[in-house]
Amino acid sequence: MSATKTAEAANRIQTFGGHCLNPILSAAWTDNRLLILIAVAFVIAGFTAQALLDILELSPSLEALVGLTRPGGLVYLPITFDGETIFEPGSSLDDAVLSAYHDTMEETGSSRTSRTGRRVFHALRSFPVEVLEIGSSDWIVHPVRGEYPGDEAFFLDFILKTIEGAVRERVERASLETRLSERRRQLESADLLYYAHQVDVLAQRAS
């Protein structure tokens, strides 16, 4: 996203959220991640923060978001990544690549982690909310009748490119290229399955 569009998006979000969103915008801006899948989709008495908490500081973000919610309002936090990326057919060669990929989500001195999903429940206990439901919202992408439905092949190719870009400086180059080449062959032959573990949480602010 260009700097101009990022600034425009930030201004629009602030128009809706006021200064309560400043900690979130600051974190996203600093990290250049206003791909804020900010689905901060404001509704009358609650909000949805989709695929957001795993790219920001957890506690400050929850504090800001819960602060936007009216008493009795719902807080919906779907698709928070929780530390599991799996490709099938499996291979021991995946271990180094995926471990390095998850390491890119860790940050020294920060609450950011590749396992944010499992931490949301207890993190919410610090705020005036009650967790109503929690469950998995895993992505499982697989071929059907020898091909990938819709745009799922494009999606898988994008995931492979994302992993490649993230670990390029962390994994021995020849090993990385060998593994990704094999995964792309499996994608082309519609033999690749992708699984990502994520967590959905629904909570309600105290009345």
C-alpha positions as CSV (number, residue, x, y, z in Angstrom):
1,M,0.0,0.0,0.0
2,S,1.4,3.4,-0.9
3,A,2.2,6.0,1.8
4,T,-0.5,8.2,0.4
5,K,-3.2,5.5,0.6
6,T,-2.0,4.4,4.0
7,A,-2.3,8.0,5.3
8,E,-5.8,8.3,3.8
9,A,-6.9,5.0,5.3
10,A,-5.6,6.1,8.7
11,N,-7.4,9.4,8.5
12,R,-10.7,7.6,7.6
13,I,-10.3,5.1,10.4
14,Q,-9.6,7.9,12.9
15,T,-12.8,9.7,11.7
16,F,-14.7,6.6,12.9
17,G,-12.7,5.7,15.9
18,G,-11.3,9.0,17.2
19,H,-8.3,8.9,19.5
20,C,-9.2,5.5,20.9
21,L,-7.6,4.0,17.8
22,N,-4.4,6.0,18.1
23,P,-2.4,3.1,19.7
24,I,-3.5,0.7,16.9
25,L,-2.7,3.2,14.1
26,S,0.6,4.0,15.7
27,A,1.6,0.4,15.9
28,A,0.4,-0.4,12.4
29,W,2.0,2.8,10.9
30,T,5.4,2.1,12.6
31,D,5.3,-1.5,11.3
32,N,4.1,-0.4,7.8
33,R,1.3,-2.8,8.1
34,L,-1.8,-0.9,7.4
35,L,-2.9,-3.7,5.4
36,I,-4.9,-3.4,8.5
37,L,-7.2,-6.0,7.3
38,I,-8.9,-3.6,9.5
39,A,-11.9,-5.0,9.2
40,V,-12.4,-2.8,12.2
41,A,-16.0,-2.9,10.8
42,F,-17.9,-0.7,13.1
43,V,-21.4,-1.7,13.8
44,I,-24.0,-0.2,16.1
45,A,-23.0,-1.9,19.3
46,G,-19.8,-3.7,18.7
47,F,-16.9,-4.3,16.2
48,T,-15.1,-6.9,14.3
49,A,-11.3,-6.9,14.2
50,Q,-10.4,-9.5,11.6
51,A,-6.9,-11.0,11.2
52,L,-5.6,-8.0,13.2
53,L,-4.3,-9.0,16.6
54,D,-1.5,-11.2,15.3
55,I,0.2,-8.3,13.6
56,L,-0.1,-5.8,16.5
57,E,0.8,-5.5,20.1
58,L,-2.0,-7.6,21.8
59,S,-2.8,-5.8,25.1
60,P,-2.7,-2.2,23.8
61,S,-4.8,-3.2,20.8
62,L,-7.4,-4.9,22.9
63,E,-7.5,-2.0,25.3
64,A,-8.1,0.4,22.4
65,L,-10.7,-1.8,20.7
66,V,-12.6,-2.7,23.8
67,G,-12.7,1.0,24.7
68,L,-14.6,1.6,21.4
69,T,-17.4,-0.9,22.4
70,R,-20.5,0.3,24.1
71,P,-21.6,-1.5,27.4
72,G,-23.2,-4.8,26.3
73,G,-21.7,-4.6,22.9
74,L,-20.0,-7.5,21.1
75,V,-16.3,-7.8,20.5
76,Y,-15.6,-10.2,17.6
77,L,-12.0,-11.2,17.0
78,P,-11.8,-13.7,14.1
79,I,-9.0,-15.3,12.2
80,T,-6.1,-14.7,14.6
81,F,-3.1,-16.8,13.6
82,D,-2.0,-19.4,16.1
83,G,1.4,-20.8,15.2
84,E,0.6,-23.7,12.9
85,T,1.4,-23.8,9.2
86,I,1.2,-27.2,7.5
87,F,1.7,-28.3,3.9
88,E,0.9,-31.8,2.7
89,P,2.5,-34.0,1.5
90,G,4.7,-33.5,4.5
91,S,8.4,-33.3,4.5
92,S,11.2,-32.9,7.2
93,L,12.6,-30.2,4.9
94,D,9.6,-28.1,5.8
95,D,10.7,-27.8,9.4
96,A,13.5,-25.3,9.0
97,V,11.5,-23.2,6.5
98,L,8.3,-23.0,8.6
99,S,10.2,-22.5,11.8
100,A,12.0,-19.6,10.3
101,Y,8.7,-18.3,8.9
102,H,7.1,-18.3,12.4
103,D,10.2,-16.7,13.8
104,T,9.6,-13.7,11.6
105,M,6.4,-13.1,13.7
106,E,8.3,-13.0,16.9
107,E,9.8,-9.7,18.2
108,T,12.1,-9.3,21.1
109,G,10.6,-7.0,23.8
110,S,7.2,-7.2,22.1
111,S,4.0,-9.2,22.8
112,R,3.8,-10.0,19.1
113,T,4.1,-13.7,18.5
114,S,3.2,-16.4,16.0
115,R,0.9,-17.9,18.7
116,T,-1.3,-14.9,19.4
117,G,-4.6,-16.8,18.8
118,R,-4.2,-18.9,22.0
119,R,-3.4,-15.9,24.1
120,V,-6.4,-13.8,23.3
121,F,-8.7,-15.5,25.8
122,H,-6.5,-14.8,28.8
123,A,-5.5,-11.3,27.5
124,L,-9.2,-10.4,27.5
125,R,-9.5,-11.1,31.2
126,S,-7.7,-7.8,31.8
127,F,-10.7,-5.9,30.4
128,P,-14.4,-5.6,31.2
129,V,-15.5,-8.3,28.8
130,E,-16.8,-11.9,29.0
131,V,-15.7,-14.4,26.4
132,L,-18.9,-16.0,25.0
133,E,-17.4,-18.3,22.4
134,I,-13.9,-19.4,21.2
135,G,-13.1,-21.9,18.4
136,S,-10.8,-22.6,15.5
137,S,-11.2,-20.9,12.1
138,D,-8.6,-22.9,10.2
139,W,-7.8,-22.3,6.6
140,I,-7.7,-25.7,4.8
141,V,-7.0,-25.3,1.1
142,H,-7.2,-28.5,-1.0
143,P,-7.9,-29.6,-4.6
144,V,-11.3,-30.9,-5.6
145,R,-11.6,-33.3,-8.5
146,G,-8.1,-32.6,-9.6
147,E,-8.1,-28.8,-9.4
148,Y,-8.3,-25.9,-7.0
149,P,-11.7,-24.2,-6.8
150,G,-12.0,-20.5,-7.6
151,D,-8.8,-18.5,-6.9
152,E,-7.4,-21.0,-4.4
153,A,-4.4,-21.8,-6.6
154,F,-3.6,-18.1,-6.8
155,F,-4.0,-17.9,-3.1
156,L,-1.6,-20.8,-2.5
157,D,1.0,-19.3,-4.8
158,F,0.8,-16.1,-2.9
159,I,1.3,-18.0,0.4
160,L,4.4,-19.6,-1.0
161,K,5.8,-16.3,-2.2
162,T,5.0,-14.7,1.2
163,I,7.0,-17.5,3.0
164,E,9.8,-17.2,0.5
165,G,10.1,-13.4,1.0
166,A,9.9,-13.7,4.8
167,V,12.6,-16.4,5.2
168,R,15.0,-15.6,2.4
169,E,17.7,-14.2,4.7
170,R,17.1,-16.9,7.4
171,V,17.3,-20.2,5.5
172,E,20.1,-21.6,3.4
173,R,19.3,-20.5,-0.2
174,A,19.7,-23.8,-2.0
175,S,17.5,-25.6,0.6
176,L,14.8,-23.0,0.3
177,E,14.7,-23.0,-3.4
178,T,14.6,-26.8,-3.5
179,R,11.7,-27.0,-1.1
180,L,9.7,-24.2,-2.8
181,S,10.3,-25.6,-6.2
182,E,8.8,-28.9,-5.0
183,R,5.8,-27.2,-3.5
184,R,5.2,-25.3,-6.7
185,R,5.3,-28.5,-8.7
186,Q,2.7,-30.0,-6.3
187,L,0.6,-26.9,-6.7
188,E,0.7,-27.2,-10.5
189,S,-0.3,-30.8,-10.3
190,A,-3.1,-30.0,-7.8
191,D,-1.5,-32.2,-5.1
192,L,-0.7,-29.6,-2.5
193,L,-2.8,-29.1,0.7
194,Y,-2.3,-26.0,2.9
195,Y,-3.5,-25.7,6.5
196,A,-3.2,-22.6,8.8
197,H,-4.5,-22.7,12.4
198,Q,-6.4,-19.7,13.5
199,V,-8.7,-18.8,16.3
200,D,-12.0,-16.9,16.5
201,V,-13.1,-15.2,19.8
202,L,-16.5,-13.6,20.5
203,A,-16.8,-11.6,23.7
204,Q,-19.2,-9.1,25.2
205,R,-18.4,-5.9,27.1
206,A,-19.9,-5.7,30.5
207,S,-23.1,-3.7,30.8
